[in-house]
């Protein structure tokens, strides 16, 4: 018998937007592409001020909040 609930360790595939930067001489070209990769859902509770700053930074950088969190975690964990 298989039990699926919010504590199950089920992974899923999600389409994510990835930015590729290509340097051609003195120009840098950025291209956003969608790619599929395995993901795992995580839920976090953030202090209100941190959430506001994250949301503002995402808008200013034309990124999603998830892209910023993934980048920050990757840098913190040295991935």
N, CA, C and O atoms as a printed pandas DataFrame, in Angstrom:
     atom_number atom_name residue_name chain_id  residue_number  x_coord  y_coord  z_coord
0              1         N          UNK        A               1    0.846   -1.179    0.000
1              2        CA          UNK        A               1    0.000    0.000    0.000
2              3         C          UNK        A               1    0.890    1.240    0.000
3              4         O          UNK        A               1    1.821    1.343    0.799
4              5         N          UNK        A               2    0.603    2.168   -0.888
5              6        CA          UNK        A               2    1.363    3.404   -0.985
6              7         C          UNK        A               2    0.579    4.523   -0.322
7              8         O          UNK        A               2   -0.609    4.710   -0.583
8              9         N          UNK        A               3    1.252    5.251    0.526
9             10        CA          UNK        A               3    0.610    6.379    1.192
10            11         C          UNK        A               3    1.230    7.657    0.659
11            12         O          UNK        A               3    2.445    7.841    0.733
12            13         N          UNK        A               4    0.407    8.531    0.127
13            14        CA          UNK        A               4    0.872    9.826   -0.354
14            15         C          UNK        A               4    0.224   10.921    0.469
15            16         O          UNK        A               4   -0.995   11.095    0.442
16            17         N          UNK        A               5    1.027   11.640    1.182
17            18        CA          UNK        A               5    0.536   12.793    1.929
18            19         C          UNK        A               5    1.580   13.883    1.845
19            20         O          UNK        A               5    2.569   13.742    1.125
20            21         N          UNK        A               6    1.375   14.968    2.572
21            22        CA          UNK        A               6    2.311   16.083    2.449
22            23         C          UNK        A               6    3.712   15.753    2.953
23            24         O          UNK        A               6    4.643   16.529    2.734
24            25         N          UNK        A               7    3.875   14.618    3.622
25            26        CA          UNK        A               7    5.185   14.238    4.126
26            27         C          UNK        A               7    5.871   13.212    3.230
27            28         O          UNK        A               7    7.000   12.808    3.511
28            29         N          UNK        A               8    5.205   12.785    2.155
29            30        CA          UNK        A               8    5.805   11.830    1.228
30            31         C          UNK        A               8    7.026   12.458    0.569
31            32         O          UNK        A               8    7.096   13.677    0.412
32            33         N          UNK        A               9    7.965   11.641    0.194
33            34        CA          UNK        A               9    9.190   12.119   -0.437
34            35         C          UNK        A               9    9.078   12.016   -1.951
35            36         O          UNK        A               9    9.936   11.424   -2.606
36            37         N          UNK        A              10    8.023   12.592   -2.500
37            38        CA          UNK        A              10    7.808   12.539   -3.946
38            39         C          UNK        A              10    8.478   13.717   -4.607
39            40         O          UNK        A              10    8.288   14.863   -4.201
40            41         N          UNK        A              11    9.265   13.431   -5.632
41            42        CA          UNK        A              11    9.864   14.479   -6.441
42            43         C          UNK        A              11    8.988   14.684   -7.657
43            44         O          UNK        A              11    8.215   13.801   -8.031
44            45         N          UNK        A              12    9.106   15.834   -8.265
45            46        CA          UNK        A              12    8.350   16.091   -9.475
46            47         C          UNK        A              12    9.222   16.866  -10.437
47            48         O          UNK        A              12   10.218   17.475  -10.046
48            49         N          UNK        A              13    8.840   16.838  -11.689
49            50        CA          UNK        A              13    9.576   17.585  -12.700
50            51         C          UNK        A              13    8.892   18.925  -12.897
51            52         O          UNK        A              13    7.666   19.003  -12.977
52            53         N          UNK        A              14    9.680   19.958  -12.972
53            54        CA          UNK        A              14    9.147   21.302  -13.136
54            55         C          UNK        A              14    9.911   22.003  -14.238
55            56         O          UNK        A              14   11.122   21.832  -14.384
56            57         N          UNK        A              15    9.187   22.792  -15.008
57            58        CA          UNK        A              15    9.843   23.617  -16.018
58            59         C          UNK        A              15   10.365   24.863  -15.311
59            60         O          UNK        A              15    9.626   25.528  -14.585
60            61         N          UNK        A              16   11.616   25.170  -15.523
61            62        CA          UNK        A              16   12.209   26.363  -14.932
62            63         C          UNK        A              16   12.811   27.216  -16.030
63            64         O          UNK        A              16   13.214   26.716  -17.081
64            65         N          UNK        A              17   12.865   28.487  -15.773
65            66        CA          UNK        A              17   13.458   29.414  -16.727
66            67         C          UNK        A              17   14.916   29.609  -16.350
67            68         O          UNK        A              17   15.227   29.980  -15.218
68            69         N          UNK        A              18   15.797   29.362  -17.287
69            70        CA          UNK        A              18   17.236   29.483  -17.051
70            71         C          UNK        A              18   17.793   30.537  -17.990
71            72         O          UNK        A              18   17.490   30.536  -19.183
72            73         N          UNK        A              19   18.602   31.432  -17.458
73            74        CA          UNK        A              19   19.206   32.467  -18.281
74            75         C          UNK        A              19   20.612   32.043  -18.668
75            76         O          UNK        A              19   21.448   31.750  -17.814
76            77         N          UNK        A              20   20.857   32.017  -19.967
77            78        CA          UNK        A              20   22.187   31.707  -20.480
78            79         C          UNK        A              20   22.825   33.010  -20.946
79            80         O          UNK        A              20   22.226   33.762  -21.715
80            81         N          UNK        A              21   24.038   33.271  -20.479
81            82        CA          UNK        A              21   24.767   34.469  -20.897
82            83         C          UNK        A              21   25.884   34.070  -21.843
83            84         O          UNK        A              21   26.675   33.175  -21.545
84            85         N          UNK        A              22   25.944   34.739  -22.984
85            86        CA          UNK        A              22   26.977   34.475  -23.980
86            87         C          UNK        A              22   27.718   35.770  -24.253
87            88         O          UNK        A              22   27.109   36.785  -24.589
88            89         N          UNK        A              23   29.027   35.732  -24.108
89            90        CA          UNK        A              23   29.840   36.920  -24.361
90            91         C          UNK        A              23   30.394   36.853  -25.772
91            92         O          UNK        A              23   31.108   35.919  -26.136
92            93         N          UNK        A              24   30.050   37.861  -26.558
93            94        CA          UNK        A              24   30.535   37.955  -27.933
94            95         C          UNK        A              24   31.282   39.275  -28.070
95            96         O          UNK        A              24   30.677   40.335  -28.229
96            97         N          UNK        A              25   32.592   39.192  -28.006
97            98        CA          UNK        A              25   33.392   40.418  -28.054
98            99         C          UNK        A              25   33.111   41.267  -26.822
99           100         O          UNK        A              25   33.351   40.837  -25.694
100          101         N          UNK        A              26   32.603   42.470  -27.044
101          102        CA          UNK        A              26   32.316   43.357  -25.918
102          103         C          UNK        A              26   30.830   43.326  -25.529
103          104         O          UNK        A              26   30.404   44.073  -24.648
104          105         N          UNK        A              27   30.044   42.463  -26.187
105          106        CA          UNK        A              27   28.622   42.370  -25.892
106          107         C          UNK        A              27   28.297   41.082  -25.153
107          108         O          UNK        A              27   28.879   40.031  -25.420
108          109         N          UNK        A              28   27.361   41.184  -24.223
109          110        CA          UNK        A              28   26.867   40.014  -23.509
110          111         C          UNK        A              28   25.398   39.849  -23.875
111          112         O          UNK        A              28   24.593   40.762  -23.694
112          113         N          UNK        A              29   25.063   38.680  -24.390
113          114        CA          UNK        A              29   23.691   38.390  -24.773
114          115         C          UNK        A              29   23.099   37.420  -23.765
115          116         O          UNK        A              29   23.698   36.389  -23.461
116          117         N          UNK        A              30   21.906   37.756  -23.241
117          118        CA          UNK        A              30   21.217   36.886  -22.304
118          119         C          UNK        A              30   20.013   36.264  -22.998
119          120         O          UNK        A              30   19.235   36.953  -23.658
120          121         N          UNK        A              31   19.874   34.958  -22.841
121          122        CA          UNK        A              31   18.743   34.247  -23.416
122          123         C          UNK        A              31   18.088   33.409  -22.335
123          124         O          UNK        A              31   18.749   32.610  -21.672
124          125         N          UNK        A              32   16.773   33.593  -22.155
125          126        CA          UNK        A              32   16.042   32.774  -21.194
126          127         C          UNK        A              32   15.433   31.596  -21.925
127          128         O          UNK        A              32   14.746   31.759  -22.933
128          129         N          UNK        A              33   15.694   30.398  -21.400
129          130        CA          UNK        A              33   15.124   29.194  -21.977
130          131         C          UNK        A              33   14.439   28.396  -20.867
131          132         O          UNK        A              33   14.786   28.510  -19.692
132          133         N          UNK        A              34   13.480   27.603  -21.263
133          134        CA          UNK        A              34   12.779   26.762  -20.301
134          135         C          UNK        A              34   13.400   25.384  -20.350
135          136         O          UNK        A              34   13.586   24.818  -21.428
136          137         N          UNK        A              35   13.721   24.844  -19.195
137          138        CA          UNK        A              35   14.240   23.483  -19.168
138          139         C          UNK        A              35   13.553   22.731  -18.037
139          140         O          UNK        A              35   13.093   23.327  -17.063
140          141         N          UNK        A              36   13.493   21.425  -18.182
141          142        CA          UNK        A              36   12.804   20.591  -17.217
142          143         C          UNK        A              36   13.838   19.958  -16.295
143          144         O          UNK        A              36   14.842   19.414  -16.755
144          145         N          UNK        A              37   13.589   20.033  -15.004
145          146        CA          UNK        A              37   14.496   19.368  -14.063
146          147         C          UNK        A              37   13.709   18.884  -12.855
147          148         O          UNK        A              37   12.619   19.381  -12.572
148          149         N          UNK        A              38   14.263   17.922  -12.155
149          150        CA          UNK        A              38   13.599   17.361  -10.979
150          151         C          UNK        A              38   13.595   18.395   -9.864
151          152         O          UNK        A              38   14.594   19.071   -9.618
152          153         N          UNK        A              39   12.470   18.505   -9.204
153          154        CA          UNK        A              39   12.346   19.463   -8.108
154          155         C          UNK        A              39   11.678   18.814   -6.917
155          156         O          UNK        A              39   11.079   17.745   -7.031
156          157         N          UNK        A              40   11.783   19.455   -5.796
157          158        CA          UNK        A              40   11.136   19.030   -4.563
158          159         C          UNK        A              40   10.525   20.264   -3.929
159          160         O          UNK        A              40   11.210   21.270   -3.745
160          161         N          UNK        A              41    9.256   20.199   -3.595
161          162        CA          UNK        A              41    8.568   21.338   -3.008
162          163         C          UNK        A              41    9.033   21.552   -1.571
163          164         O          UNK        A              41    9.172   20.603   -0.799
164          165         N          UNK        A              42    9.271   22.819   -1.227
165          166        CA          UNK        A              42    9.655   23.189    0.138
166          167         C          UNK        A              42    8.841   24.416    0.532
167          168         O          UNK        A              42    8.586   25.290   -0.296
168          169         N          UNK        A              43    8.442   24.478    1.771
169          170        CA          UNK        A              43    7.666   25.612    2.267
170          171         C          UNK        A              43    8.455   26.292    3.373
171          172         O          UNK        A              43    8.960   25.641    4.287
172          173         N          UNK        A              44    8.553   27.619    3.276
173          174        CA          UNK        A              44    9.287   28.394    4.266
174          175         C          UNK        A              44    8.411   29.520    4.786
175          176         O          UNK        A              44    7.569   30.052    4.062
176          177         N          UNK        A              45    8.611   29.870    6.021
177          178        CA          UNK        A              45    7.961   31.046    6.594
178          179         C          UNK        A              45    9.060   32.088    6.773
179          180         O          UNK        A              45   10.048   31.850    7.468
180          181         N          UNK        A              46    8.875   33.253    6.132
181          182        CA          UNK        A              46    9.872   34.312    6.187
182          183         C          UNK        A              46    9.349   35.484    6.991
183          184         O          UNK        A              46    8.144   35.734    7.010
184          185         N          UNK        A              47   10.242   36.208    7.659
185          186        CA          UNK        A              47    9.820   37.452    8.299
186          187         C          UNK        A              47    9.258   38.398    7.233
187          188         O          UNK        A              47    9.741   38.415    6.101
188          189         N          UNK        A              48    8.258   39.170    7.587
189          190        CA          UNK        A              48    7.574   40.055    6.640
190          191         C          UNK        A              48    8.554   40.963    5.918
191          192         O          UNK        A              48    8.459   41.108    4.699
192          193         N          UNK        A              49    9.480   41.572    6.618
193          194        CA          UNK        A              49   10.428   42.503    5.995
194          195         C          UNK        A              49   11.313   41.796    4.978
195          196         O          UNK        A              49   11.594   42.351    3.915
196          197         N          UNK        A              50   11.758   40.581    5.284
197          198        CA          UNK        A              50   12.588   39.822    4.349
198          199         C          UNK        A              50   11.784   39.478    3.090
199          200         O          UNK        A              50   12.308   39.559    1.979
200          201         N          UNK        A              51   10.529   39.098    3.259
201          202        CA          UNK        A              51    9.672   38.789    2.115
202          203         C          UNK        A              51    9.481   40.021    1.234
203          204         O          UNK        A              51    9.525   39.923    0.008
204          205         N          UNK        A              52    9.269   41.176    1.856
205          206        CA          UNK        A              52    9.106   42.424    1.092
206          207         C          UNK        A              52   10.366   42.743    0.299
207          208         O          UNK        A              52   10.289   43.137   -0.865
208          209         N          UNK        A              53   11.520   42.573    0.926
209          210        CA          UNK        A              53   12.788   42.864    0.249
210          211         C          UNK        A              53   13.041   41.878   -0.893
211          212         O          UNK        A              53   13.557   42.257   -1.944
212          213         N          UNK        A              54   12.675   40.617   -0.680
213          214        CA          UNK        A              54   12.809   39.601   -1.724
214          215         C          UNK        A              54   11.915   39.942   -2.913
215          216         O          UNK        A              54   12.352   39.876   -4.062
216          217         N          UNK        A              55   10.678   40.301   -2.638
217          218        CA          UNK        A              55    9.724   40.631   -3.697
218          219         C          UNK        A              55   10.173   41.864   -4.475
219          220         O          UNK        A              55   10.068   41.901   -5.701
220          221         N          UNK        A              56   10.671   42.868   -3.767
221          222        CA          UNK        A              56   11.164   44.088   -4.410
222          223         C          UNK        A              56   12.382   43.792   -5.282
223          224         O          UNK        A              56   12.473   44.259   -6.417
224          225         N          UNK        A              57   13.317   43.012   -4.738
225          226        CA          UNK        A              57   14.525   42.663   -5.493
226          227         C          UNK        A              57   14.163   41.884   -6.753
227          228         O          UNK        A              57   14.766   42.098   -7.805
228          229         N          UNK        A              58   13.191   40.990   -6.661
229          230        CA          UNK        A              58   12.776   40.209   -7.824
230          231         C          UNK        A              58   12.218   41.126   -8.910
231          232         O          UNK        A              58   12.533   40.963  -10.089
232          233         N          UNK        A              59   11.399   42.074   -8.515
233          234        CA          UNK        A              59   10.828   43.008   -9.490
234          235         C          UNK        A              59   11.915   43.876  -10.118
235          236         O          UNK        A              59   11.915   44.091  -11.330
236          237         N          UNK        A              60   12.835   44.371   -9.303
237          238        CA          UNK        A              60   13.902   45.242   -9.802
238          239         C          UNK        A              60   14.847   44.506  -10.754
239          240         O          UNK        A              60   15.365   45.098  -11.701
240          241         N          UNK        A              61   15.071   43.212  -10.500
241          242        CA          UNK        A              61   16.017   42.430  -11.308
242          243         C          UNK        A              61   15.326   41.632  -12.413
243          244         O          UNK        A              61   15.975   40.873  -13.133
244          245         N          UNK        A              62   14.008   41.804  -12.545
245          246        CA          UNK        A              62   13.222   41.071  -13.541
246          247         C          UNK        A              62   13.453   39.568  -13.399
247          248         O          UNK        A              62   13.673   38.864  -14.384
248          249         N          UNK        A              63   13.397   39.091  -12.155
249          250        CA          UNK        A              63   13.537   37.672  -11.832
250          251         C          UNK        A              63   12.345   37.264  -10.978
251          252         O          UNK        A              63   11.614   38.108  -10.460
252          253         N          UNK        A              64   12.166   35.963  -10.841
253          254        CA          UNK        A              64   11.154   35.486   -9.906
254          255         C          UNK        A              64   11.779   35.421   -8.514
255          256         O          UNK        A              64   13.001   35.390   -8.369
256          257         N          UNK        A              65   10.931   35.401   -7.506
257          258        CA          UNK        A              65   11.451   35.256   -6.150
258          259         C          UNK        A              65   12.167   33.911   -6.023
259          260         O          UNK        A              65   13.185   33.813   -5.338
260          261         N          UNK        A              66   11.642   32.880   -6.679
261          262        CA          UNK        A              66   12.279   31.563   -6.644
262          263         C          UNK        A              66   13.686   31.607   -7.226
263          264         O          UNK        A              66   14.600   30.998   -6.671
264          265         N          UNK        A              67   13.873   32.315   -8.334
265          266        CA          UNK        A              67   15.205   32.416   -8.933
266          267         C          UNK        A              67   16.190   33.048   -7.953
267          268         O          UNK        A              67   17.333   32.601   -7.852
268          269         N          UNK        A              68   15.764   34.072   -7.238
269          270        CA          UNK        A              68   16.649   34.731   -6.275
270          271         C          UNK        A              68   16.956   33.806   -5.103
271          272         O          UNK        A              68   18.102   33.728   -4.660
272          273         N          UNK        A              69   15.941   33.103   -4.597
273          274        CA          UNK        A              69   16.153   32.187   -3.469
274          275         C          UNK        A              69   17.080   31.045   -3.886
275          276         O          UNK        A              69   17.985   30.678   -3.137
276          277         N          UNK        A              70   16.857   30.479   -5.086
277          278        CA          UNK        A              70   17.738   29.399   -5.556
278          279         C          UNK        A              70   19.178   29.872   -5.684
279          280         O          UNK        A              70   20.106   29.163   -5.296
280          281         N          UNK        A              71   19.365   31.070   -6.228
281          282        CA          UNK        A              71   20.711   31.617   -6.383
282          283         C          UNK        A              71   21.367   31.841   -5.024
283          284         O          UNK        A              71   22.537   31.510   -4.834
284          285         N          UNK        A              72   20.615   32.401   -4.084
285          286        CA          UNK        A              72   21.154   32.678   -2.747
286          287         C          UNK        A              72   21.513   31.385   -2.030
287          288         O          UNK        A              72   22.575   31.295   -1.414
288          289         N          UNK        A              73   20.641   30.383   -2.103
289          290        CA          UNK        A              73   20.934   29.102   -1.461
290          291         C          UNK        A              73   22.135   28.414   -2.117
291          292         O          UNK        A              73   22.986   27.842   -1.437
292          293         N          UNK        A              74   22.185   28.482   -3.439
293          294        CA          UNK        A              74   23.327   27.901   -4.142
294          295         C          UNK        A              74   24.637   28.546   -3.714
295          296         O          UNK        A              74   25.632   27.858   -3.482
296          297         N          UNK        A              75   24.631   29.893   -3.608
297          298        CA          UNK        A              75   25.836   30.599   -3.158
298          299         C          UNK        A              75   26.177   30.245   -1.718
299          300         O          UNK        A              75   27.344   30.033   -1.389
300          301         N          UNK        A              76   25.169   30.181   -0.863
301          302        CA          UNK        A              76   25.399   29.879    0.555
302          303         C          UNK        A              76   25.963   28.465    0.728
303          304         O          UNK        A              76   26.865   28.239    1.534
304          305         N          UNK        A              77   25.413   27.518   -0.043
305          306        CA          UNK        A              77   25.843   26.132    0.066
306          307         C          UNK        A              77   27.023   25.807   -0.841
307          308         O          UNK        A              77   27.493   24.670   -0.883
308          309         N          UNK        A              78   27.495   26.824   -1.569
309          310        CA          UNK        A              78   28.633   26.710   -2.485
310          311         C          UNK        A              78   28.405   25.615   -3.532
311          312         O          UNK        A              78   29.259   24.757   -3.757
312          313         N          UNK        A              79   27.232   25.671   -4.162
313          314        CA          UNK        A              79   26.863   24.697   -5.202
314          315         C          UNK        A              79   27.196   25.283   -6.551
315          316         O          UNK        A              79   26.971   24.640   -7.576
